[in-house]
Amino acid sequence: MIGWLAFGNLVAKSLLLGGLICILPGWYFIDRVFRITGAQNTAKIVKRFYHSEVIKILLSIGLFIVAIRYVTLIPLAFFIGFIVAQLVYWVAPLILKSSTT
């Protein structure tokens, strides 16, 4: 929304697409890993964790290839959208931790 207001449709589309390419594979990973709970399923959880991480990376690579090859976008805005979405994974726990203490 901010990109659209400030720079126009193509920048906004590029930012959004970059963010989605970060978020969608992460969403898949979280959905797959956290379906199984319980101490008796530890081995299954670890196996699913590694399997899901490989699929997440392959999904990210595939989505990057499709976006860069077939979608008209501004590369700088696209990568900024991806990086900002990626930073949320790192910064959000720090913000949540500091707000609870």
TIVO-2410 file (N, C-alpha, C; in nm, 3 decimals):
# residues 101
REC num residu      c1      c2      c3 atome chaine
REC   1      M   0.082  -0.119   0.000     N      A
REC   1      M   0.000   0.000   0.000    CA      A
REC   1      M   0.087   0.126   0.000     C      A
REC   2      I   0.188   0.128   0.086     N      A
REC   2      I   0.276   0.244   0.092    CA      A
REC   2      I   0.351   0.260  -0.039     C      A
REC   3      G   0.398   0.148  -0.094     N      A
REC   3      G   0.468   0.153  -0.223    CA      A
REC   3      G   0.378   0.204  -0.334     C      A
REC   4      W   0.252   0.162  -0.331     N      A
REC   4      W   0.158   0.207  -0.432    CA      A
REC   4      W   0.132   0.356  -0.420     C      A
REC   5      L   0.111   0.403  -0.298     N      A
REC   5      L   0.085   0.545  -0.277    CA      A
REC   5      L   0.205   0.631  -0.314     C      A
REC   6      A   0.323   0.584  -0.279     N      A
REC   6      A   0.442   0.666  -0.300    CA      A
REC   6      A   0.499   0.655  -0.442     C      A
REC   7      F   0.493   0.537  -0.501     N      A
REC   7      F   0.568   0.516  -0.625    CA      A
REC   7      F   0.486   0.464  -0.743     C      A
REC   8      G   0.368   0.410  -0.720     N      A
REC   8      G   0.287   0.361  -0.830    CA      A
REC   8      G   0.268   0.211  -0.829     C      A
REC   9      N   0.190   0.166  -0.926     N      A
REC   9      N   0.148   0.026  -0.932    CA      A
REC   9      N   0.263  -0.074  -0.949     C      A
REC  10      L   0.356  -0.045  -1.036     N      A
REC  10      L   0.463  -0.141  -1.064    CA      A
REC  10      L   0.554  -0.161  -0.944     C      A
REC  11      V   0.585  -0.056  -0.873     N      A
REC  11      V   0.666  -0.068  -0.751    CA      A
REC  11      V   0.589  -0.145  -0.645     C      A
REC  12      A   0.461  -0.112  -0.628     N      A
REC  12      A   0.379  -0.181  -0.529    CA      A
REC  12      A   0.369  -0.329  -0.561     C      A
REC  13      K   0.348  -0.362  -0.688     N      A
REC  13      K   0.339  -0.502  -0.729    CA      A
REC  13      K   0.471  -0.573  -0.703     C      A
REC  14      S   0.582  -0.508  -0.730     N      A
REC  14      S   0.713  -0.566  -0.708    CA      A
REC  14      S   0.738  -0.590  -0.559     C      A
REC  15      L   0.705  -0.491  -0.475     N      A
REC  15      L   0.721  -0.505  -0.330    CA      A
REC  15      L   0.635  -0.619  -0.277     C      A
REC  16      L   0.509  -0.622  -0.319     N      A
REC  16      L   0.416  -0.725  -0.274    CA      A
REC  16      L   0.463  -0.863  -0.316     C      A
REC  17      L   0.504  -0.877  -0.438     N      A
REC  17      L   0.549  -1.007  -0.488    CA      A
REC  17      L   0.674  -1.053  -0.413     C      A
REC  18      G   0.768  -0.964  -0.389     N      A
REC  18      G   0.886  -1.001  -0.311    CA      A
REC  18      G   0.850  -1.047  -0.171     C      A
REC  19      G   0.758  -0.975  -0.107     N      A
REC  19      G   0.713  -1.015   0.026    CA      A
REC  19      G   0.642  -1.148   0.026     C      A
REC  20      L   0.557  -1.170  -0.073     N      A
REC  20      L   0.485  -1.297  -0.081    CA      A
REC  20      L   0.579  -1.415  -0.105     C      A
REC  21      I   0.683  -1.393  -0.183     N      A
REC  21      I   0.778  -1.502  -0.209    CA      A
REC  21      I   0.853  -1.539  -0.082     C      A
REC  22      C   0.864  -1.449   0.011     N      A
REC  22      C   0.922  -1.481   0.141    CA      A
REC  22      C   0.820  -1.547   0.232     C      A
REC  23      I   0.699  -1.495   0.234     N      A
REC  23      I   0.599  -1.538   0.332    CA      A
REC  23      I   0.535  -1.673   0.296     C      A
REC  24      L   0.501  -1.697   0.170     N      A
REC  24      L   0.430  -1.818   0.134    CA      A
REC  24      L   0.508  -1.947   0.164     C      A
REC  25      P   0.635  -1.957   0.125     N      A
REC  25      P   0.709  -2.078   0.164    CA      A
REC  25      P   0.724  -2.092   0.315     C      A
REC  26      G   0.739  -1.980   0.386     N      A
REC  26      G   0.746  -1.985   0.532    CA      A
REC  26      G   0.616  -2.035   0.592     C      A
REC  27      W   0.506  -1.993   0.534     N      A
REC  27      W   0.375  -2.037   0.579    CA      A
REC  27      W   0.361  -2.188   0.560     C      A
REC  28      Y   0.406  -2.239   0.445     N      A
REC  28      Y   0.404  -2.383   0.420    CA      A
REC  28      Y   0.485  -2.455   0.528     C      A
REC  29      F   0.604  -2.405   0.554     N      A
REC  29      F   0.693  -2.467   0.653    CA      A
REC  29      F   0.625  -2.474   0.790     C      A
REC  30      I   0.572  -2.363   0.836     N      A
REC  30      I   0.509  -2.357   0.967    CA      A
REC  30      I   0.389  -2.452   0.974     C      A
REC  31      D   0.308  -2.454   0.869     N      A
REC  31      D   0.191  -2.541   0.866    CA      A
REC  31      D   0.232  -2.688   0.877     C      A
REC  32      R   0.333  -2.727   0.803     N      A
REC  32      R   0.377  -2.867   0.802    CA      A
REC  32      R   0.443  -2.908   0.934     C      A
REC  33      V   0.530  -2.825   0.986     N      A
REC  33      V   0.608  -2.862   1.106    CA      A
REC  33      V   0.520  -2.867   1.230     C      A
REC  34      F   0.430  -2.772   1.246     N      A
REC  34      F   0.354  -2.762   1.370    CA      A
REC  34      F   0.221  -2.837   1.367     C      A
REC  35      R   0.200  -2.922   1.270     N      A
REC  35      R   0.082  -3.008   1.271    CA      A
REC  35      R   0.095  -3.120   1.373     C      A
REC  36      I   0.217  -3.164   1.395     N      A
REC  36      I   0.242  -3.276   1.486    CA      A
REC  36      I   0.293  -3.219   1.618     C      A
REC  37      T   0.238  -3.266   1.727     N      A
REC  37      T   0.283  -3.224   1.859    CA      A
REC  37      T   0.300  -3.346   1.947     C      A
REC  38      G   0.366  -3.326   2.060     N      A
REC  38      G   0.381  -3.434   2.157    CA      A
REC  38      G   0.521  -3.489   2.161     C      A
REC  39      A   0.564  -3.523   2.281     N      A
REC  39      A   0.699  -3.575   2.301    CA      A
REC  39      A   0.720  -3.709   2.234     C      A
REC  40      Q   0.616  -3.789   2.223     N      A
REC  40      Q   0.631  -3.921   2.160    CA      A
REC  40      Q   0.654  -3.911   2.010     C      A
REC  41      N   0.630  -3.796   1.951     N      A
REC  41      N   0.648  -3.776   1.807    CA      A
REC  41      N   0.775  -3.698   1.774     C      A
REC  42      T   0.872  -3.696   1.862     N      A
REC  42      T   0.992  -3.614   1.842    CA      A
REC  42      T   1.065  -3.649   1.713     C      A
REC  43      A   1.086  -3.777   1.688     N      A
REC  43      A   1.157  -3.818   1.567    CA      A
REC  43      A   1.080  -3.777   1.442     C      A
REC  44      K   0.949  -3.790   1.446     N      A
REC  44      K   0.866  -3.752   1.333    CA      A
REC  44      K   0.871  -3.600   1.310     C      A
REC  45      I   0.873  -3.524   1.419     N      A
REC  45      I   0.880  -3.378   1.409    CA      A
REC  45      I   1.012  -3.334   1.348     C      A
REC  46      V   1.121  -3.394   1.391     N      A
REC  46      V   1.253  -3.359   1.337    CA      A
REC  46      V   1.261  -3.393   1.189     C      A
REC  47      K   1.211  -3.510   1.152     N      A
REC  47      K   1.211  -3.550   1.011    CA      A
REC  47      K   1.127  -3.453   0.927     C      A
REC  48      R   1.011  -3.418   0.978     N      A
REC  48      R   0.923  -3.326   0.906    CA      A
REC  48      R   0.986  -3.187   0.897     C      A
REC  49      F   1.058  -3.147   1.002     N      A
REC  49      F   1.125  -3.017   1.003    CA      A
REC  49      F   1.223  -3.008   0.887     C      A
REC  50      Y   1.311  -3.107   0.873     N      A
REC  50      Y   1.411  -3.103   0.766    CA      A
REC  50      Y   1.345  -3.114   0.628     C      A
REC  51      H   1.248  -3.202   0.616     N      A
REC  51      H   1.178  -3.219   0.489    CA      A
REC  51      H   1.109  -3.089   0.449     C      A
REC  52      S   1.041  -3.027   0.543     N      A
REC  52      S   0.970  -2.903   0.515    CA      A
REC  52      S   1.065  -2.788   0.481     C      A
REC  53      E   1.181  -2.786   0.544     N      A
REC  53      E   1.279  -2.680   0.514    CA      A
REC  53      E   1.331  -2.694   0.371     C      A
REC  54      V   1.357  -2.816   0.327     N      A
REC  54      V   1.402  -2.837   0.189    CA      A
REC  54      V   1.294  -2.792   0.091     C      A
REC  55      I   1.169  -2.830   0.118     N      A
REC  55      I   1.060  -2.789   0.030    CA      A
REC  55      I   1.043  -2.638   0.031     C      A
REC  56      K   1.059  -2.576   0.148     N      A
REC  56      K   1.048  -2.429   0.158    CA      A
REC  56      K   1.154  -2.361   0.071     C      A
REC  57      I   1.276  -2.410   0.076     N      A
REC  57      I   1.383  -2.351  -0.005    CA      A
REC  57      I   1.355  -2.371  -0.154     C      A
REC  58      L   1.311  -2.491  -0.191     N      A
REC  58      L   1.279  -2.518  -0.332    CA      A
REC  58      L   1.163  -2.432  -0.380     C      A
REC  59      L   1.062  -2.414  -0.295     N      A
REC  59      L   0.950  -2.326  -0.329    CA      A
REC  59      L   0.998  -2.183  -0.350     C      A
REC  60      S   1.085  -2.136  -0.262     N      A
REC  60      S   1.138  -2.000  -0.275    CA      A
REC  60      S   1.213  -1.984  -0.406     C      A
REC  61      I   1.299  -2.078  -0.436     N      A
REC  61      I   1.375  -2.072  -0.561    CA      A
REC  61      I   1.282  -2.074  -0.681     C      A
REC  62      G   1.185  -2.164  -0.680     N      A
REC  62      G   1.090  -2.173  -0.791    CA      A
REC  62      G   1.009  -2.045  -0.809     C      A
REC  63      L   0.963  -1.989  -0.699     N      A
REC  63      L   0.886  -1.865  -0.707    CA      A
REC  63      L   0.972  -1.748  -0.755     C      A
REC  64      F   1.098  -1.745  -0.712     N      A
REC  64      F   1.189  -1.642  -0.761    CA      A
REC  64      F   1.206  -1.654  -0.912     C      A
REC  65      I   1.228  -1.773  -0.959     N      A
REC  65      I   1.249  -1.795  -1.103    CA      A
REC  65      I   1.127  -1.752  -1.182     C      A
REC  66      V   1.009  -1.795  -1.137     N      A
REC  66      V   0.885  -1.760  -1.207    CA      A
REC  66      V   0.864  -1.609  -1.207     C      A
REC  67      A   0.884  -1.546  -1.093     N      A
REC  67      A   0.861  -1.402  -1.083    CA      A
REC  67      A   0.958  -1.324  -1.171     C      A
REC  68      I   1.085  -1.358  -1.165     N      A
REC  68      I   1.185  -1.283  -1.242    CA      A
REC  68      I   1.169  -1.306  -1.392     C      A
REC  69      R   1.131  -1.429  -1.427     N      A
REC  69      R   1.123  -1.461  -1.568    CA      A
REC  69      R   0.992  -1.417  -1.635     C      A
REC  70      Y   0.880  -1.428  -1.563     N      A
REC  70      Y   0.750  -1.410  -1.628    CA      A
REC  70      Y   0.669  -1.289  -1.583     C      A
REC  71      V   0.715  -1.218  -1.482     N      A
REC  71      V   0.638  -1.105  -1.431    CA      A
REC  71      V   0.717  -0.977  -1.454     C      A
REC  72      T   0.649  -0.874  -1.503     N      A
REC  72      T   0.712  -0.744  -1.518    CA      A
REC  72      T   0.721  -0.681  -1.380     C      A
REC  73      L   0.842  -0.654  -1.336     N      A
REC  73      L   0.861  -0.595  -1.204    CA      A
REC  73      L   0.987  -0.512  -1.201     C      A
REC  74      I   1.001  -0.437  -1.093     N      A
REC  74      I   1.121  -0.358  -1.072    CA      A
REC  74      I   1.209  -0.438  -0.976     C      A
REC  75      P   1.325  -0.486  -1.022     N      A
REC  75      P   1.406  -0.576  -0.941    CA      A
REC  75      P   1.443  -0.521  -0.803     C      A
REC  76      L   1.480  -0.396  -0.793     N      A
REC  76      L   1.518  -0.340  -0.664    CA      A
REC  76      L   1.402  -0.345  -0.566     C      A
REC  77      A   1.284  -0.303  -0.609     N      A
REC  77      A   1.166  -0.307  -0.522    CA      A
REC  77      A   1.130  -0.451  -0.486     C      A
REC  78      F   1.143  -0.541  -0.581     N      A
REC  78      F   1.115  -0.683  -0.560    CA      A
REC  78      F   1.204  -0.739  -0.449     C      A
REC  79      F   1.333  -0.714  -0.458     N      A
REC  79      F   1.426  -0.765  -0.356    CA      A
REC  79      F   1.409  -0.693  -0.222     C      A
REC  80      I   1.376  -0.566  -0.224     N      A
REC  80      I   1.348  -0.495  -0.099    CA      A
REC  80      I   1.227  -0.556  -0.030     C      A
REC  81      G   1.123  -0.587  -0.106     N      A
REC  81      G   1.005  -0.652  -0.049    CA      A
REC  81      G   1.040  -0.785   0.015     C      A
REC  82      F   1.123  -0.863  -0.052     N      A
REC  82      F   1.166  -0.992   0.003    CA      A
REC  82      F   1.248  -0.973   0.130     C      A
REC  83      I   1.343  -0.881   0.127     N      A
REC  83      I   1.431  -0.859   0.242    CA      A
REC  83      I   1.353  -0.806   0.362     C      A
REC  84      V   1.262  -0.715   0.340     N      A
REC  84      V   1.182  -0.661   0.451    CA      A
REC  84      V   1.097  -0.771   0.514     C      A
REC  85      A   1.035  -0.854   0.431     N      A
REC  85      A   0.955  -0.965   0.485    CA      A
REC  85      A   1.045  -1.062   0.561     C      A
REC  86      Q   1.164  -1.087   0.511     N      A
REC  86      Q   1.259  -1.176   0.579    CA      A
REC  86      Q   1.302  -1.117   0.714     C      A
REC  87      L   1.323  -0.986   0.718     N      A
REC  87      L   1.363  -0.922   0.844    CA      A
REC  87      L   1.255  -0.932   0.951     C      A
REC  88      V   1.130  -0.940   0.909     N      A
REC  88      V   1.022  -0.954   1.007    CA      A
REC  88      V   1.040  -1.082   1.089     C      A
REC  89      Y   1.085  -1.190   1.025     N      A
REC  89      Y   1.110  -1.316   1.097    CA      A
REC  89      Y   1.215  -1.296   1.206     C      A
REC  90      W   1.310  -1.207   1.184     N      A
REC  90      W   1.419  -1.187   1.280    CA      A
REC  90      W   1.385  -1.081   1.384     C      A
REC  91      V   1.314  -0.977   1.344     N      A
REC  91      V   1.289  -0.865   1.434    CA      A
REC  91      V   1.166  -0.887   1.523     C      A
REC  92      A   1.064  -0.951   1.471     N      A
REC  92      A   0.940  -0.969   1.549    CA      A
REC  92      A   0.964  -1.037   1.684     C      A
REC  93      P   1.041  -1.146   1.691     N      A
REC  93      P   1.064  -1.205   1.824    CA      A
REC  93      P   1.134  -1.111   1.921     C      A
REC  94      L   1.223  -1.028   1.870     N      A
REC  94      L   1.292  -0.931   1.959    CA      A
REC  94      L   1.195  -0.827   2.012     C      A
REC  95      I   1.105  -0.781   1.924     N      A
REC  95      I   1.006  -0.682   1.967    CA      A
REC  95      I   0.908  -0.745   2.066     C      A
REC  96      L   0.863  -0.866   2.036     N      A
REC  96      L   0.769  -0.933   2.127    CA      A
REC  96      L   0.833  -0.963   2.262     C      A
REC  97      K   0.959  -1.002   2.260     N      A
REC  97      K   1.029  -1.030   2.385    CA      A
REC  97      K   1.043  -0.905   2.470     C      A
REC  98      S   1.080  -0.794   2.407     N      A
REC  98      S   1.100  -0.671   2.482    CA      A
REC  98      S   0.968  -0.612   2.530     C      A
REC  99      S   0.858  -0.639   2.463     N      A
REC  99      S   0.729  -0.584   2.507    CA      A
REC  99      S   0.669  -0.664   2.621     C      A
REC 100      T   0.714  -0.789   2.641     N      A
REC 100      T   0.660  -0.870   2.750    CA      A
REC 100      T   0.739  -0.854   2.880     C      A
REC 101      T   0.855  -0.794   2.874     N      A
REC 101      T   0.935  -0.778   2.998    CA      A
REC 101      T   0.919  -0.641   3.057     C      A
***
